[in-house]
Amino acid sequence: MHFVEAKGILTGNGGHYGMNIYRGCSHGCVYCDSRSACYRFTHPFEDVEVKRNAPELLEAALRSKRKKCMIGTGAMSDPYMHCEEKLRLTRKCLEIILKYGFGATVLTKSDRILQDIDLLEELNRETRCVVQMTLTTFDDGLCAILEPNVCNTKRRIQVLKEMRDRGIPTIVWMTPILPFINDTEDNIRAILEECAGAGVRGIVDFGMGLTLREGDREYYYSALDKHFPGLKEKYIRRYGNAYELPSPDARKLKEVLTSLCKKYGMMCSPDECFAFLNEFPEKYTQMSLFDAT
């Protein structure tokens, strides 16, 4: 872990904003796209870069914005990595979002988000908050291989249920689905049944597969050699250097997803899920614009 003084914190166009308080990650997921060379890391991925001044930058940015909207975090680096337990920068930023009347969406794999559940509940009560959780692998043993330094799927489902009990809406990212590893109907069904029981509003899926780019591909293939000998060669024969690697059973798995989501009233279109995530209560938008005139 190392600290930097960042120059900015928010990205976006005003309809919604995103922020990444950290760069890199300590969760060790074998498939992580954020390792890709296109993101131009100049330090080891596990040496997490901490934007020490993130709260100050966020407060300065929100103080000057007239239109309220949703602010998301977690798209590139999990906001609840191990260092957050001590640094609490994510919590400080959420407090600032609440202070200035914005909404928040948080994407994580970690049960450390529960340390802020009181604040998330208050945010959802005052404006709006949506918690997003990534679930890829129901089997505990396989989950420990694919996502080694973070809580397992069953614990994450407990987190989703606690959010439900506090009235905080949730979305699940069921991606990536790894060809020949977790791309089974039993895995998809088990995750979706648990999501329905936890009151999840929608499931984000991008075609029942995996994407690989330079940097990410090498790390992933190294993990295959370690944990699944011979599987890398099978990938190379089938996919070459393709960016998109759909499961051979993608169509069938997508049908399972669509059927179960319809049965349980969960959204399953990425566009529909993203619209839900970015929706900000109109009454607060109108109040904000009126107050600014």
N, C-alpha and C positions, 0 to 999 in steps of 0.2 A: 504494500500500500504506500502511495506517495501523494502529496498534496500539490495542487496548482491553484493559481489565481486565474479564474476563467474570465473571458471578456464578455460573454453573453450566456444566457440560460434558456431562453424560449425560442422555439421554432414554430412556424405556422403562419396562417393568413388572416387570423382574426375570427374565423368561424370556430376554430378550436386551436389550442396550442399544445406543444409537446415539450418535455424537458428531460434531460438525463443528468442526474446529479453525479453519477459515477461513470467511468469508462473502464471496460474490462469486467471480469466477473470471477468469483471464487467458487461457483457451484459445480464447475467441471463437466457440464453436459457435453456428451461426445459429439453432438450434432450442431453445436451453436453457430449460427450464421454470423454472429457478431465478430467471430474470429477472421472473417474473410479479409483478404488483402486490400480490398477496395476501401475499407474503413481506415487504412493508413495508421495503424498503431505503431508508435515509435518506442513502445515499452512492452515487456512480456504481458500477455493477456491477463494472467493471474495477479500481476502487480497492479492492483486496482488504482486507477487515477481518481482522486477525490477532488471535486470542485469545492474547495474550502469556502469560497464566498458565494455559493449558490443561493442561500437564503437572502443575502443582501441584494444580489442581482435580481432575484425574483421580486422582492418587495419594490425595488426601484421600477421594474417593468410594469407591475400591476398597478402601482400608484398612478401611472400616467395613462392607463387604458380606460376608456369610457364604456366600451361594450363588454359586458360580462359573457363568459362562455366556459366551456369545459377545458381543463388542463390535464393532460395525460402524462404519466411517467412509467417507465419500464420497457419501452419498445426496444431499446438497445442494450441496456444493462439493468439487471434486477435491482430495484430500489431497496430490497430487504436482504442484501447480502450480509455476510458475517460482520463486516465492519459497521453496518448500520446499528447493530445492537449497542455499540459504544458511542458512535458519532451522532446518531439521531438527526441527521441532516434531512432525511425524508420527512420526519415528523415536523421539523421546523418549517419546511416548505409547505406542508399541508396546513399548518397553523396560519401561514401567511395567505394561502389561498382562501381559507375561511375568513380571515380578517377583512379581505377586500371583496368578499361576496362572489367569488368564482366557484365553479364546481370542479370536481376532480375524478379522474379515472386512474386506477393503479393496477398495473400488470405485474404479477409475481409468481414464483413457485414456492415461496417460503412461508412457513407458519409464523415467522417473525412479524408479519403484518398484524397479528393479534395484539401486539404491544400497543398498537395505535387504534384499536377498534373503537375506543371511546371517541376519539377524534373523528374517525370515519363516520360514525353514527351521527355526530353533531353536524358534520358537513352535509350529510344526506338530509338531515332535518332542516337545516338552514337554506341550502340550495339544492345540490345534488351530488351524489357520489356513487360510482360503480366500481366494484372490485372485479378484476379479471384474474383468473388462475389458469395456468397451463397444466393440462393432464394428458399424458401420452401413453402411459403404460401401467396397467392395473396390477400386474404381478410384482410383488415386492422385490423378489430377487433380481428380476430383469430391470426394474426401476433403479436399483442400487448400482447396476452396471452403467446404465445410460445417463443417469442423473445422480452422480455419486455423492455429492456434498450438500444435498438439500433433502428436506423431509420427503417421505414417499407419498404416493398418490392417495392412499387411504387417509393419511394425516391431512392432506390438502382438502379432501372431501369434508373432513371434520371442520376445517376452516370455513368452507363454503356454507356449511350448516349453521355455524355461529353467525356468519354474516346474514343469512336468511332470518335467523331468530332476532336480529337487531333491525330488520327491515331494510338492509342494504342490498340492492340488486347486484347480481353477479352474472358474468359471462365466462365461459370456459373456452380456452384455445386448445383444441384437440389436434395439435400439430407440433412437430412433424410426426407422420406415421412412416416408420422405416421399413422399406421393402425387406421381406424375408426375416424380420425380427419381431415387430409388434403389429404387423398388418394382418391380424386375424379377426375374424368375426366375433370370437369370444371376447377378445380384448375391447373391441369397439362397443359391443353390447354392455359389457360390465361397466365401462366408464359412463356410458349414456344412462344406464339404469340408475347409477349413483347420482349423476347430475340431476336427473328428474326428482329423485328423493330429496336432494338438497335445494330444490327450488330454483335451479339455474335458469336464467331467462333465455340464453341462446348459446349456440356452439359455433365457434369459428373453425372452419376447415378449408384448406386450400388444395383440394383434390386428392386427399389420401396419399401423400407421398412426402418427398424430401427434396430440398434444394441444396446444391453443393457448388461452391465457388473456390477459387484459388485461396489457399490458407485454411479455409474450413474443410475442404476436401481432404487435404493431407492429414489433418488432425483426426478426422472421422475414420479414414482408412487405417491409420495407426491403431485406433481403438478396435476396429474390426479384426486386425491382425492379432491383437492381444486377447480379445474375448471371444471372437468367432472365427477361428482359423479357416482359411479358404474362402470366406465370404467376400472379401475384397475382390478376388479374381472373378467371382460371379457377377459382382456389380460392374466391373470393367467390361466384361463380355456383353452384358445386357445394355449398359447405359453409356459406355465410353466416357467422354468428358462432358456429358450433358449437364445443364444447369438444373433442369427439372427431372426428378426421378420418381415417377408415379409407381405405386404398388402394382404388381401384376393383377391384383384383385381389386383395383381402385373402383371400378364400376360397381361391383357387388357391395363393397364396403360403403360406398356413397349411398346406395339404395338402402342399406341398413340404417345409416345416419338419418336420411330423409324420413324413412318410415317411423323410426322411434321418436324423432323430434316432433313429427306431426301428431303421433299418439299422445305425447306428453305436453304438447303446447309450447315447445321450445323453438326459437328461431334457429335456422340452420343456413341461411344465406349470409355470406360475409358482408354484403352491402347492407342488409337489414340490421345485422349486429353492429356495424360501424355507425349507422344512423342512430341507433339506440344509444351507443356510447357518447356520441357527440351532441345529443339532444340536451339543450339547456332550457329550464323552465321559462316560458315566455313572460310570466309575470315579473320575474327578476330582471329580464332584459328590458322590459318596458319601464320598470322603476328606475333602472340605471340611466337610460336615455333621458327620462324626464328629469331626474336629479341633475343631469349634466347641462341642461339648458338654462 
